[in-house]
């Protein structure tokens, strides 16, 4: 049996991403962590990579087709060799997670310093948080027996992208043609992005990608494929793109002046796997995860190349052949959508906001009121309660109403989630935690001079009194165990949550 008592601190909201997944606390990065490790998985799985309103996180399942979608798909196919007219996944871009305190190093930008973020450096050099274990594109799964140190210095003529991610500050740095030459780093150019904002590159600027887009948010990662679906758009490469054309959020085009056909895709053009494409049940979980994401989030044209390809991380934990079925998916299974602009779709005014109410306690089998609330302007959203976690079953009186009841089948801790979806904006989520016990304990608190006096009724001894300075996440520390129904604790300068458990 558990009761929650707030002494002086306000309740902290759950961190819930655009997919409705509770992120939990973000682990602190204290030293560089390579992407292909469980430690990196734990960090990136708790990150909100760009705001929920970002184009990368935009659900496009309802977006209408471009009027010339069929013609554009036909053009994309016709530009490729007949044996390359299918989807393919290349294991390419990787990344390293760095602490905010990572020492900065000079990196010389030898092609486009005028379109690079120097970030404290002096033209043509940037000051980037480059660790000694900075991975370079395709390492380790595609570089044979070469060590990371060898690959950092191997000027093999490939694209050699590099990505540094600082989860604490929410910043990423991306470079192209990256090489450690002697004791100094160099790259064609460098771009910095703020993961907490939808700010684009300046108009006309490139990045590590030809479209001026970031690469990190586009990469299917090991951790999300393990969860069952990628939660963002991918980057996709086409043979030819359109001259002087880029679509939000792209900022740069990469085409000769002869590429003027309206059926050529622009940089930033967004394709979607058709909803009717049936994903075979015997395909790998990695293939299923990516294809589900391509149906919901699609892929943005980011570069020119010789394939219709997406990029995945070159993680040596991928099972062999786990992306091999992609080459059986014809480009005709894709369609081109009408994209939303900088102030459209999820970035337009009037987004709903959901409030699930305060955390509560309950008794199994007894209905408990839910006092949810959704604020919105314009389109009336669809409301929905669901059980996110818990040891038993939570049964709602009417899950489509913000104010309803819930009944729990057995004791334990349950998380319930309220969502509001209007079909235009990102789905609004909030969560409430219920502590369900076989008998209810009611607690009152009162000041007693410099102390706090707690009294309770209900339950059976022994009672355990605990406190935590935070609730989400909570870190409960024992105060005392007693057979009595009251306890006095020092309260001078105290800001804490208390709970009492019994038999």
C-alpha positions as a printed NumPy array, in Angstrom:
array([[  0.   ,   0.   ,   0.   ],
       [  1.389,   3.347,  -0.993],
       [  0.352,   6.946,  -0.574],
       [  2.056,   9.95 ,  -2.152],
       [  2.389,  13.193,  -0.245],
       [  3.815,  16.373,  -1.745],
       [  5.455,  18.649,   0.799],
       [  6.668,  21.683,  -1.161],
       [  7.648,  20.64 ,  -4.674],
       [  5.589,  20.926,  -7.849],
       [  4.862,  17.767,  -9.843],
       [  7.239,  17.101, -12.734],
       [  5.762,  16.105, -16.086],
       [  6.797,  12.937, -17.852],
       [  9.023,  13.384, -20.897],
       [  6.957,  11.85 , -23.705],
       [  8.111,  11.882, -27.306],
       [  6.084,  12.359, -30.489],
       [  5.454,   8.62 , -30.733],
       [  3.919,   8.508, -27.248],
       [  6.908,   6.798, -25.69 ],
       [  7.934,   7.85 , -22.18 ],
       [ 11.606,   8.735, -22.471],
       [ 12.624,   8.573, -18.834],
       [ 15.587,  10.466, -17.407],
       [ 18.385,  11.307, -19.844],
       [ 21.627,   9.618, -18.74 ],
       [ 24.531,  12.001, -18.246],
       [ 27.373,  11.557, -20.721],
       [ 30.678,  11.986, -18.887],
       [ 33.044,  10.634, -21.565],
       [ 32.749,   9.914, -25.3  ],
       [ 30.502,   6.941, -26.126],
       [ 30.569,   5.19 , -29.497],
       [ 27.254,   4.605, -31.253],
       [ 27.491,   0.795, -31.403],
       [ 27.303,   0.163, -27.663],
       [ 24.562,  -0.524, -25.087],
       [ 25.668,   2.656, -23.299],
       [ 24.892,   4.715, -26.401],
       [ 21.563,   2.906, -26.824],
       [ 20.542,   3.942, -23.306],
       [ 21.309,   7.597, -24.034],
       [ 19.787,   7.995, -27.492],
       [ 16.652,   6.071, -26.526],
       [ 16.027,   8.743, -23.859],
       [ 16.643,  11.678, -26.228],
       [ 14.017,  13.828, -27.909],
       [ 15.828,  14.297, -31.223],
       [ 14.503,  17.665, -32.413],
       [ 11.126,  18.946, -31.135],
       [  7.966,  16.89 , -31.534],
       [  6.958,  19.469, -34.165],
       [ 10.081,  18.867, -36.281],
       [  9.637,  17.746, -39.901],
       [ 11.775,  14.726, -38.984],
       [  9.159,  13.698, -36.421],
       [  6.086,  14.565, -38.491],
       [  3.467,  11.867, -39.048],
       [  2.709,  12.051, -42.777],
       [  0.238,   9.181, -43.066],
       [ -2.604,  11.64 , -43.808],
       [ -0.697,  13.97 , -46.129],
       [ -2.176,  14.236, -49.649],
       [ -0.183,  13.127, -52.667],
       [  1.699,  15.519, -54.902],
       [ -0.347,  15.924, -58.078],
       [  2.536,  14.551, -60.156],
       [  3.518,  11.854, -57.673],
       [  3.301,   9.042, -60.226],
       [  5.344,  10.988, -62.773],
       [  8.011,  11.83 , -60.204],
       [  8.314,   8.204, -59.081],
       [  8.581,   7.181, -62.738],
       [ 11.352,   9.781, -63.248],
       [ 13.277,   8.572, -60.185],
       [ 13.128,   5.038, -61.569],
       [ 14.025,   5.992, -65.14 ],
       [ 17.15 ,   7.821, -63.953],
       [ 18.556,   4.639, -62.433],
       [ 19.999,   1.548, -64.06 ],
       [ 17.392,  -1.167, -64.505],
       [ 19.043,  -3.311, -61.797],
       [ 18.929,  -0.47 , -59.247],
       [ 15.258,   0.414, -59.257],
       [ 14.551,  -0.881, -55.767],
       [ 15.121,   0.318, -52.236],
       [ 18.5  ,  -0.416, -50.674],
       [ 19.96 ,   0.309, -47.227],
       [ 23.613,   1.275, -46.95 ],
       [ 25.436,   1.091, -43.636],
       [ 26.991,   4.549, -43.663],
       [ 26.77 ,   7.319, -41.056],
       [ 27.773,   6.706, -37.441],
       [ 28.166,   9.03 , -34.455],
       [ 29.79 ,   9.542, -31.092],
       [ 28.132,  10.95 , -27.973],
       [ 30.213,  13.552, -26.159],
       [ 29.87 ,  15.38 , -22.833],
       [ 29.218,  19.105, -22.85 ],
       [ 32.723,  19.515, -21.433],
       [ 34.389,  17.725, -24.356],
       [ 37.563,  19.684, -25.256],
       [ 37.368,  21.538, -28.557],
       [ 39.794,  20.889, -31.394],
       [ 40.558,  22.848, -34.523],
       [ 39.18 ,  21.379, -37.736],
       [ 40.038,  23.031, -41.041],
       [ 37.245,  23.37 , -43.61 ],
       [ 38.932,  23.252, -47.003],
       [ 35.958,  23.493, -49.41 ],
       [ 33.124,  25.489, -47.859],
       [ 34.335,  27.437, -44.831],
       [ 31.954,  30.226, -45.857],
       [ 29.012,  27.823, -45.387],
       [ 30.342,  26.236, -42.211],
       [ 29.547,  26.839, -38.564],
       [ 32.937,  27.713, -37.07 ],
       [ 31.496,  27.567, -33.527],
       [ 34.214,  29.646, -31.924],
       [ 36.916,  28.933, -34.504],
       [ 38.668,  31.309, -36.864],
       [ 38.072,  31.069, -40.616],
       [ 38.731,  28.571, -42.172],
       [ 38.845,  26.502, -38.981],
       [ 36.058,  25.439, -36.685],
       [ 36.261,  24.506, -33.011],
       [ 34.463,  21.188, -32.675],
       [ 34.192,  18.72 , -29.747],
       [ 36.223,  16.022, -31.47 ],
       [ 37.155,  13.044, -29.25 ],
       [ 39.994,  10.679, -29.991],
       [ 37.475,   7.969, -30.883],
       [ 35.568,  10.011, -33.489],
       [ 34.098,   7.408, -35.866],
       [ 34.158,   8.053, -39.602],
       [ 31.419,   6.912, -41.99 ],
       [ 31.081,   3.133, -42.628],
       [ 33.233,   2.108, -39.632],
       [ 33.226,  -0.592, -38.324],
       [ 30.82 ,  -2.85 , -40.254],
       [ 32.025,  -1.829, -43.735],
       [ 35.739,  -1.242, -43.186],
       [ 37.056,  -4.767, -42.806],
       [ 39.836,  -5.294, -40.319],
       [ 40.85 ,  -1.631, -40.107],
       [ 40.961,  -0.187, -36.617],
       [ 39.247,   3.118, -35.916],
       [ 42.629,   4.836, -35.693],
       [ 43.561,   3.476, -39.122],
       [ 40.243,   4.49 , -40.664],
       [ 40.458,   8.021, -39.281],
       [ 43.621,   8.575, -41.354],
       [ 42.682,   6.572, -44.463],
       [ 42.008,   9.098, -47.229],
       [ 40.125,   6.559, -49.359],
       [ 38.084,   9.064, -51.402],
       [ 34.701,   8.138, -49.897],
       [ 32.25 ,  10.602, -48.323],
       [ 33.685,  10.165, -44.817],
       [ 30.935,  11.894, -42.85 ],
       [ 31.395,  12.319, -39.096],
       [ 28.827,  13.197, -36.439],
       [ 29.314,  14.41 , -32.859],
       [ 26.297,  14.538, -30.532],
       [ 26.143,  16.333, -27.168],
       [ 22.923,  15.046, -25.544],
       [ 23.281,  17.354, -22.545],
       [ 23.166,  20.638, -24.459],
       [ 21.21 ,  19.143, -27.366],
       [ 23.746,  19.952, -30.092],
       [ 25.116,  18.02 , -33.044],
       [ 28.096,  18.752, -35.302],
       [ 28.385,  17.09 , -38.695],
       [ 31.238,  17.114, -41.215],
       [ 31.964,  15.748, -44.682],
       [ 35.245,  14.403, -46.135],
       [ 36.55 ,  14.154, -42.591],
       [ 40.18 ,  13.144, -42.142],
       [ 42.814,  13.099, -39.452],
       [ 45.915,  14.29 , -41.268],
       [ 48.983,  14.084, -39.087],
       [ 47.832,  15.57 , -35.803],
       [ 45.153,  17.852, -37.268],
       [ 41.584,  17.326, -38.403],
       [ 40.164,  18.558, -41.69 ],
       [ 36.841,  18.354, -43.523],
       [ 35.124,  19.85 , -46.519],
       [ 32.678,  21.743, -44.3  ],
       [ 30.969,  21.624, -40.924],
       [ 27.421,  22.185, -39.686],
       [ 26.013,  22.565, -36.181],
       [ 22.348,  21.921, -35.352],
       [ 20.314,  22.605, -32.224],
       [ 18.287,  19.504, -31.29 ],
       [ 15.963,  21.676, -29.195],
       [ 14.824,  23.831, -32.105],
       [ 13.526,  23.64 , -35.68 ],
       [ 16.003,  26.281, -36.856],
       [ 17.339,  25.588, -40.352],
       [ 20.676,  26.365, -41.936],
       [ 20.844,  29.792, -43.622],
       [ 19.14 ,  29.771, -47.033],
       [ 21.503,  28.488, -49.699],
       [ 23.87 ,  26.769, -47.234],
       [ 24.832,  23.146, -47.541],
       [ 25.704,  20.85 , -44.643],
       [ 27.229,  17.403, -44.386],
       [ 24.335,  16.484, -46.688],
       [ 23.783,  18.171, -50.043],
       [ 20.309,  19.351, -49.008],
       [ 21.596,  21.305, -46.001],
       [ 19.822,  18.832, -43.706],
       [ 21.166,  17.134, -40.593],
       [ 21.987,  13.448, -40.883],
       [ 21.797,  12.26 , -37.274],
       [ 17.968,  12.401, -36.972],
       [ 17.584,  10.423, -40.205],
       [ 19.553,   7.339, -39.187],
       [ 17.768,   4.098, -38.247],
       [ 19.588,   3.   , -35.093],
       [ 20.06 ,  -0.334, -33.397],
       [ 18.089,   0.629, -30.284],
       [ 14.949,   1.723, -32.14 ],
       [ 14.925,  -1.295, -34.446],
       [ 15.044,  -3.432, -31.311],
       [ 11.924,  -1.589, -30.082],
       [ 10.052,  -2.402, -33.296],
       [  9.745,   0.835, -35.277],
       [ 11.908,   3.805, -36.148],
       [ 10.389,   7.057, -34.92 ],
       [ 11.483,   9.548, -37.596],
       [ 11.913,  10.168, -41.29 ],
       [ 14.901,   8.711, -43.134],
       [ 17.208,  10.402, -45.611],
       [ 16.961,   9.075, -49.142],
       [ 19.217,   9.443, -52.167],
       [ 18.073,   9.818, -55.783],
       [ 20.06 ,   9.884, -59.006],
       [ 19.045,  13.367, -60.125],
       [ 17.377,  16.28 , -58.348],
       [ 15.935,  19.61 , -59.484],
       [ 17.878,  22.808, -60.153],
       [ 17.34 ,  25.782, -57.838],
       [ 14.724,  23.927, -55.876],
       [ 14.673,  22.915, -52.238],
       [ 11.66 ,  22.206, -50.051],
       [ 11.402,  22.892, -46.33 ],
       [ 13.373,  21.967, -44.301],
       [ 16.115,  21.691, -46.963],
       [ 18.197,  24.829, -47.579],
       [ 20.406,  23.864, -50.531],
       [ 20.023,  22.371, -54.011],
       [ 22.598,  20.233, -55.806],
       [ 21.785,  20.002, -59.51 ],
       [ 23.005,  21.379, -62.835],
       [ 21.02 ,  24.076, -64.619],
       [ 19.678,  21.494, -67.087],
       [ 17.697,  19.675, -64.362],
       [ 14.519,  21.759, -64.6  ],
       [ 11.816,  19.132, -65.109],
       [  9.029,  19.418, -62.509],
       [  9.095,  15.636, -62.304],
       [ 12.589,  15.67 , -60.827],
       [ 12.496,  15.612, -57.021],
       [ 13.763,  18.667, -55.172],
       [ 16.048,  18.467, -52.184],
       [ 13.75 ,  17.953, -49.201],
       [ 11.103,  16.221, -51.333],
       [  9.319,  13.648, -49.19 ],
       [  8.41 ,  10.133, -50.237],
       [  6.282,   7.641, -48.315],
       [  6.006,   3.875, -48.5  ],
       [  2.471,   3.113, -49.643],
       [  0.101,   2.069, -46.875],
       [ -0.965,  -0.926, -48.958],
       [  2.522,  -2.415, -49.042],
       [  2.305,  -5.683, -47.128],
       [  5.364,  -6.28 , -44.942],
       [  6.044, -10.045, -44.944],
       [  5.91 , -11.573, -41.482],
       [  9.121, -13.534, -42.023],
       [ 11.265, -10.467, -42.751],
       [ 13.763,  -9.342, -40.123],
       [ 12.676,  -7.129, -37.241],
       [ 15.096,  -4.498, -38.549],
       [ 13.376,  -4.465, -41.94 ],
       [  9.936,  -4.336, -40.317],
       [ 10.971,  -1.471, -38.027],
       [ 12.274,   0.65 , -40.897],
       [  9.37 ,  -0.086, -43.248],
       [  6.821,   0.826, -40.574],
       [  8.689,   4.107, -40.131],
       [  8.721,   4.732, -43.894],
       [  4.938,   4.383, -43.916],
       [  4.425,   6.824, -41.05 ],
       [  7.324,   9.292, -41.374],
       [  8.63 ,   8.695, -44.902],
       [ 12.013,   9.835, -46.188],
       [ 13.391,  13.175, -47.375],
       [ 15.58 ,  13.571, -50.453],
       [ 18.966,  14.57 , -49.062],
       [ 21.57 ,  13.854, -51.737],
       [ 22.263,  12.602, -55.245],
       [ 23.709,   9.167, -55.896],
       [ 23.5  ,   6.041, -57.98 ],
       [ 20.838,   4.246, -55.953],
       [ 17.435,   4.77 , -54.32 ],
       [ 18.988,   4.34 , -50.914],
       [ 18.524,   5.067, -47.249],
       [ 21.348,   5.249, -44.715],
       [ 21.5  ,   3.112, -41.576],
       [ 24.222,   3.1  , -38.949],
       [ 27.188,   0.795, -39.69 ],
       [ 26.583,  -1.063, -36.441],
       [ 28.467,  -4.328, -36.1  ],
       [ 25.593,  -5.672, -34.002],
       [ 23.259,  -5.867, -37.013],
       [ 22.606,  -9.517, -37.916],
       [ 24.03 , -10.518, -41.271],
       [ 21.617,  -9.907, -44.148],
       [ 19.036,  -8.159, -41.953],
       [ 18.317,  -5.557, -44.674],
       [ 18.604,  -7.869, -47.69 ],
       [ 14.883,  -7.993, -48.518],
       [ 14.812,  -4.269, -49.268],
       [ 16.17 ,  -4.907, -52.756],
       [ 12.901,  -6.697, -53.587],
       [ 10.894,  -3.506, -52.936],
       [ 10.357,  -1.667, -56.213],
       [ 10.393,   2.133, -56.174],
       [  6.796,   1.898, -57.464],
       [  5.818,   1.047, -53.87 ],
       [  6.586,   4.648, -52.908],
       [  4.622,   7.844, -53.454],
       [  5.444,  11.551, -53.153],
       [  3.459,  13.657, -50.707],
       [  2.674,  17.34 , -50.379],
       [  4.95 ,  18.547, -47.605],
       [  4.165,  21.101, -44.897],
       [  5.996,  24.402, -44.639],
       [  7.812,  26.045, -41.771],
       [  4.569,  27.318, -40.192],
       [  2.244,  24.563, -41.344],
       [  1.168,  21.174, -40.071],
       [  2.561,  20.45 , -36.599],
       [  4.251,  23.876, -36.545],
       [  0.995,  25.794, -37.112],
       [ -0.816,  27.574, -34.249],
       [ -3.463,  25.864, -32.156],
       [ -1.774,  22.62 , -31.165],
       [ -3.645,  20.705, -28.447],
       [ -2.116,  20.28 , -25.004],
       [ -3.052,  17.334, -22.801],
       [ -3.052,  17.258, -18.998],
       [ -3.66 ,  13.862, -17.397],
       [ -4.078,  15.182, -13.866],
       [ -2.138,  14.56 , -10.654],
       [ -0.76 ,  11.183,  -9.634],
       [ -3.153,   9.226,  -7.434],
       [ -3.628,   6.158,  -5.288],
       [ -6.391,   3.588,  -5.758],
       [ -7.804,   0.28 ,  -4.531],
       [ -8.262,  -2.723,  -6.87 ],
       [-11.775,  -3.194,  -8.175],
       [-13.   ,   0.271,  -7.226],
       [-13.568,   2.896,  -9.969],
       [-11.422,   6.007,  -9.6  ],
       [-12.214,   9.294, -11.369],
       [ -9.839,  10.572, -14.039],
       [ -9.714,  14.354, -14.364],
       [ -7.969,  14.892, -17.678],
       [ -8.02 ,  18.142, -19.598],
       [ -7.134,  19.131, -23.162],
       [ -6.751,  22.717, -24.34 ],
       [ -7.   ,  23.437, -28.061],
       [ -8.168,  25.945, -30.649],
       [ -9.642,  25.106, -34.019],
       [-10.103,  21.415, -34.808],
       [-11.562,  19.357, -31.967],
       [ -9.09 ,  16.572, -31.191],
       [ -9.887,  12.938, -30.57 ],
       [ -9.223,  12.101, -26.925],
       [ -7.958,   8.718, -25.826],
       [ -6.912,   7.146, -22.554],
       [ -4.746,   4.04 , -22.615],
       [ -2.791,   1.926, -20.21 ],
       [  0.921,   2.495, -20.788],
       [  2.252,   0.091, -18.154],
       [  1.22 ,  -1.823, -15.076],
       [  1.051,  -5.362, -13.689],
       [ -2.678,  -5.867, -14.311],
       [ -5.48 ,  -4.451, -16.428],
       [ -6.802,  -0.9  , -16.255],
       [-10.413,  -0.715, -17.468],
       [-11.748,   2.699, -18.488],
       [-15.351,   3.813, -18.179],
       [-15.081,   5.605, -21.54 ],
       [-11.526,   5.863, -22.856],
       [-12.574,   8.499, -25.416],
       [-13.469,  11.089, -22.754],
       [-11.036,  13.219, -20.792],
       [-13.124,  12.866, -17.631],
       [-13.997,   9.264, -16.979],
       [-13.201,   6.46 , -14.536],
       [-10.615,   3.722, -14.36 ],
       [-10.67 ,   0.432, -12.455],
       [ -7.548,  -1.605, -11.73 ],
       [ -7.539,  -5.384, -11.576],
       [ -4.708,  -5.857,  -9.067],
       [ -2.233,  -3.942,  -6.887],
       [  0.856,  -2.327,  -8.345],
       [  2.053,   0.827, -10.054],
       [  0.282,   1.807, -13.264],
       [  1.011,   4.523, -15.8  ],
       [ -1.945,   5.778, -17.812],
       [ -1.619,   8.06 , -20.827],
       [ -4.007,  10.654, -22.199],
       [ -3.627,  11.674, -25.842],
       [ -5.255,  14.317, -28.023],
       [ -4.975,  14.022, -31.803],
       [ -6.361,  16.494, -34.316],
       [ -4.772,  15.081, -37.487],
       [ -2.703,  18.222, -38.107],
       [ -0.435,  18.795, -35.13 ],
       [  1.786,  16.397, -33.239],
       [ -0.267,  14.196, -30.931],
       [ -0.378,  15.717, -27.431],
       [  0.394,  13.32 , -24.587],
       [  0.469,  13.39 , -20.814],
       [  0.717,  10.617, -18.242],
       [ -0.507,   9.965, -14.732],
       [  0.828,   7.378, -12.275],
       [ -1.489,   5.362, -10.037],
       [ -0.298,   3.438,  -7.011],
       [ -2.822,   0.696,  -6.455],
       [ -2.857,  -1.058,  -3.086],
       [ -5.173,  -3.562,  -1.429],
       [ -6.086,  -1.077,   1.287],
       [ -5.877,   2.679,   1.145],
       [ -3.648,   4.723,   3.444],
       [ -4.712,   8.341,   3.971],
       [ -1.958,  10.681,   5.119],
       [ -2.121,  14.173,   6.548],
       [  0.8  ,  16.488,   7.215],
       [  1.138,  19.366,   9.633],
       [  3.93 ,  21.632,  10.766],
       [  5.159,  21.063,  14.306],
       [  7.654,  23.87 ,  14.886],
       [ 10.741,  23.117,  12.767],
       [  9.467,  19.587,  12.114],
       [  6.839,  17.934,   9.931],
       [  4.287,  15.643,  11.574],
       [  2.838,  12.886,   9.378],
       [ -0.307,  11.024,  10.472],
       [ -2.07 ,   8.26 ,   8.565],
       [ -5.004,   5.891,   8.767],
       [ -5.559,   2.572,   7.029],
       [ -3.33 ,  -0.326,   6.186],
       [ -1.496,  -2.569,   8.626],
       [  1.928,  -2.238,  10.248],
       [  4.799,  -2.286,   9.846],
       [  4.734,   1.015,   7.961],
       [  7.69 ,   2.253,   5.912],
       [  8.069,   6.014,   5.531],
       [ 10.211,   7.135,   2.585],
       [ 11.127,  10.435,   0.931],
       [ 12.425,  11.565,  -2.455],
       [ 13.619,  14.98 ,  -3.584],
       [ 12.097,  14.364,  -7.031],
       [  9.118,  12.413,  -8.28 ],
       [  9.952,  11.843, -11.948],
       [ 12.255,  10.076, -11.584],
       [ 11.85 ,   9.187,  -7.926],
       [ 14.737,   8.064,  -5.75 ],
       [ 13.134,   6.848,  -2.551],
       [ 15.19 ,   6.896,   0.614],
       [ 14.106,   5.272,   3.858],
       [ 13.1  ,   7.664,   6.659],
       [ 11.901,   5.148,   9.216],
       [  9.948,   1.936,   9.77 ],
       [  7.329,   2.005,  12.503],
       [  4.312,   0.2  ,  13.9  ],
       [  2.746,   3.494,  14.887],
       [  0.463,   5.572,  12.661],
       [  2.467,   8.771,  12.925],
       [  6.019,  10.031,  12.638],
       [  7.793,  13.374,  13.003],
       [ 10.63 ,  14.313,  10.643],
       [ 12.91 ,  17.371,  10.55 ],
       [ 11.606,  19.836,   7.936],
       [ 13.998,  22.787,   8.073],
       [ 14.979,  23.644,   4.494],
       [ 13.237,  20.499,   3.24 ],
       [ 11.606,  20.138,  -0.18 ],
       [ 10.552,  16.559,  -0.717],
       [  7.938,  13.968,  -1.596],
       [  6.889,  11.436,   1.054],
       [  5.175,   8.1  ,   0.791],
       [  3.946,   5.598,   3.383],
       [  3.639,   1.897,   2.637],
       [  2.098,  -0.776,   4.793],
       [  0.931,  -4.382,   4.704]])
